[in-house]
Amino acid sequence: MTKRDFFIAAIRIFGLLSIVTSVFTTIPSSISYMFMHIDAYSIVWLTLVIVILVGLFVLLIFKSGSVVNLLKLDKGFDDDRIDFGNLSSSDIVKFATFIIGGFLIIENISPFLNHIFFAFKGTVSGESYQKPEYFQWAICSLNLIVGYLLITNYSFVAKLFGNRNPN
């Protein structure tokens, strides 16, 4: 594997991690803010956040070769090749998918359990669980499900991203 291929794969993996965390944290919090304060500013803010995130994802995943060229990441090394033994780019994507799924589960299991506890406590004490808490509980649940699916289907994800042109 060349240094260029390695940096392209690393940028794409970072892009995938950014997509997952943004879709399940940044966008829901912006939507939550918009519903609490419905006005033109919040709609413009949500639109701006979505446009910036989509642009960033297109740049990181589909234009990663251009990012490597722009930042000159593959220049200045003594050797052009990285020897990973028998490790292919598909194996790297599988590993990264597994790690991303694990991060999603690790980051969201504690808040999910807290939401379960507070919902149960609110039910027992007669206090109702508020809509923002239900929303965050749903987001944590969705993150756990996506993390589980990434861990159990890492080969499928590697096939999806393995056939792409590196530029």
Backbone torsions as a table, in degrees:
resi	resn	phi	psi	omega
1	MET	NA	134.3	179.3
2	THR	-82.2	164.1	177.8
3	LYS	-61.2	-39.1	179.3
4	ARG	-60.9	-46.9	178.6
5	ASP	-61.6	-38.9	178.6
6	PHE	-62.8	-46.6	-179.1
7	PHE	-67.3	-36.4	176.2
8	ILE	-62.8	-44.6	178.3
9	ALA	-63.7	-41.3	180.0
10	ALA	-64.8	-40.8	178.7
11	ILE	-66.2	-40.8	177.9
12	ARG	-65.6	-39.7	177.6
13	ILE	-64.2	-43.1	176.2
14	PHE	-62.1	-38.6	177.0
15	GLY	-62.7	-41.8	177.6
16	LEU	-63.9	-44.0	177.6
17	LEU	-62.4	-40.8	178.6
18	SER	-64.7	-39.7	177.9
19	ILE	-61.3	-49.1	-176.5
20	VAL	-61.9	-47.1	-178.0
21	THR	-70.2	-34.7	179.6
22	SER	-71.7	-42.6	-178.9
23	VAL	-64.0	-33.7	-175.3
24	PHE	-103.2	-0.3	176.0
25	THR	-130.0	-57.2	-174.4
26	THR	-66.4	-50.8	-178.2
27	ILE	-65.3	-46.4	177.6
28	PRO	-61.5	-37.6	178.5
29	SER	-68.3	-34.5	176.5
30	SER	-68.1	-40.0	177.3
31	ILE	-65.7	-41.9	177.8
32	SER	-60.1	-43.9	177.6
33	TYR	-61.8	-41.4	-178.7
34	MET	-63.2	-40.3	-179.3
35	PHE	-71.2	-27.5	177.5
36	MET	-76.6	-34.0	-177.9
37	HIS	-129.1	80.8	-177.5
38	ILE	-80.7	107.3	174.8
39	ASP	-157.2	178.4	-176.9
40	ALA	-64.2	-36.7	-179.4
41	TYR	-60.6	-45.2	-178.0
42	SER	-68.2	-34.1	177.2
43	ILE	-68.3	-43.0	177.1
44	VAL	-63.4	-41.3	179.3
45	TRP	-60.6	-48.0	-180.0
46	LEU	-62.5	-42.7	178.4
47	THR	-62.8	-43.5	179.1
48	LEU	-63.3	-43.1	178.5
49	VAL	-61.0	-45.9	-178.7
50	ILE	-65.2	-42.8	-179.9
51	VAL	-63.8	-44.0	179.5
52	ILE	-64.1	-43.9	-179.5
53	LEU	-65.1	-42.9	178.8
54	VAL	-63.7	-42.3	177.1
55	GLY	-61.4	-41.9	178.3
56	LEU	-64.2	-42.1	-179.0
57	PHE	-67.3	-40.8	177.3
58	VAL	-62.1	-42.3	179.1
59	LEU	-63.7	-47.2	-175.3
60	LEU	-72.6	-35.0	-174.3
61	ILE	-95.9	-46.0	-174.0
62	PHE	-95.7	-19.2	-179.9
63	LYS	-119.3	31.4	-177.1
64	SER	-64.4	-31.3	175.9
65	GLY	-63.1	-38.3	177.2
66	SER	-67.3	-35.7	177.5
67	VAL	-64.8	-42.5	178.0
68	VAL	-62.0	-42.5	178.5
69	ASN	-65.1	-44.3	-177.7
70	LEU	-63.4	-44.2	-178.4
71	LEU	-87.2	-4.8	180.0
72	LYS	52.6	47.0	-176.9
73	LEU	-71.2	-26.0	-176.8
74	ASP	-91.4	6.4	-179.3
75	LYS	-97.7	153.6	172.8
76	GLY	87.5	14.2	177.4
77	PHE	-102.2	149.0	178.7
78	ASP	-69.6	-40.6	-177.3
79	ASP	-118.5	140.9	-178.1
80	ASP	-82.1	-15.3	-174.2
81	ARG	-109.6	148.7	172.0
82	ILE	-113.7	126.6	-178.1
83	ASP	-99.4	108.5	175.5
84	PHE	-102.1	13.4	-176.9
85	GLY	75.8	-125.9	-179.4
86	ASN	-94.8	18.2	-178.0
87	LEU	-81.6	121.5	179.9
88	SER	-96.5	170.3	178.3
89	SER	-64.3	-31.7	176.5
90	SER	-64.0	-39.2	177.7
91	ASP	-65.3	-37.0	178.5
92	ILE	-65.9	-42.9	178.3
93	VAL	-65.0	-39.3	176.8
94	LYS	-60.8	-45.8	179.6
95	PHE	-62.4	-45.1	-179.6
96	ALA	-64.1	-39.9	178.1
97	THR	-62.7	-42.1	178.1
98	PHE	-62.5	-43.4	179.9
99	ILE	-64.9	-43.8	179.3
100	ILE	-61.7	-44.5	176.7
101	GLY	-60.2	-41.2	177.7
102	GLY	-63.8	-42.0	176.9
103	PHE	-61.0	-42.5	179.3
104	LEU	-60.4	-42.6	-179.9
105	ILE	-68.2	-46.3	-178.0
106	ILE	-63.1	-41.5	-177.5
107	GLU	-72.5	-23.5	-172.2
108	ASN	-112.4	-7.7	-178.2
109	ILE	-68.9	-41.2	-179.5
110	SER	-66.8	-48.9	176.6
111	PRO	-61.8	-35.8	178.5
112	PHE	-61.9	-46.1	179.0
113	LEU	-66.1	-36.0	175.3
114	ASN	-62.5	-42.9	178.4
115	HIS	-63.6	-39.6	176.9
116	ILE	-61.4	-46.4	-179.1
117	PHE	-61.1	-48.5	-177.1
118	PHE	-69.5	-33.1	175.3
119	ALA	-66.0	-43.1	177.7
120	PHE	-64.6	-43.9	179.3
121	LYS	-62.0	-41.4	178.0
122	GLY	-65.6	-36.7	178.2
123	THR	-67.0	-42.8	-179.2
124	VAL	-68.2	-41.3	-176.9
125	SER	-83.3	-8.0	179.1
126	GLY	89.7	-0.1	176.6
127	GLU	-87.0	140.3	-179.2
128	SER	-87.0	146.7	176.3
129	TYR	-79.8	128.1	-173.3
130	GLN	-75.3	159.9	-178.9
131	LYS	-60.1	-42.4	177.7
132	PRO	-60.1	-35.3	178.0
133	GLU	-68.1	-39.9	176.0
134	TYR	-62.5	-38.9	179.2
135	PHE	-63.1	-46.9	178.6
136	GLN	-65.4	-35.8	176.5
137	TRP	-62.7	-42.8	178.4
138	ALA	-64.8	-39.8	178.8
139	ILE	-64.2	-43.8	177.3
140	CYS	-61.9	-41.2	178.4
141	SER	-62.2	-44.7	179.9
142	LEU	-63.9	-40.3	176.6
143	ASN	-61.8	-41.5	178.3
144	LEU	-64.0	-41.9	179.6
145	ILE	-65.0	-45.3	179.1
146	VAL	-64.2	-40.9	176.7
147	GLY	-60.3	-44.8	177.7
148	TYR	-61.9	-44.3	-179.8
149	LEU	-65.3	-37.6	177.1
150	LEU	-65.0	-40.7	179.9
151	ILE	-67.6	-41.8	-176.3
152	THR	-81.4	-19.0	-177.2
153	ASN	-122.0	35.0	-176.9
154	TYR	-64.5	-29.0	178.1
155	SER	-67.8	-39.4	178.4
156	PHE	-64.0	-42.6	178.9
157	VAL	-63.8	-39.5	178.5
158	ALA	-63.6	-37.1	177.0
159	LYS	-66.6	-37.2	179.3
160	LEU	-62.8	-41.2	-175.8
161	PHE	-98.5	-6.3	-177.5
162	GLY	-77.4	-24.2	-175.6
163	ASN	-94.0	8.7	-178.0
164	ARG	-79.4	151.3	174.0
165	ASN	-74.0	131.3	-175.4
166	PRO	-64.8	-13.2	-179.2
167	ASN	-94.6	NA	NA
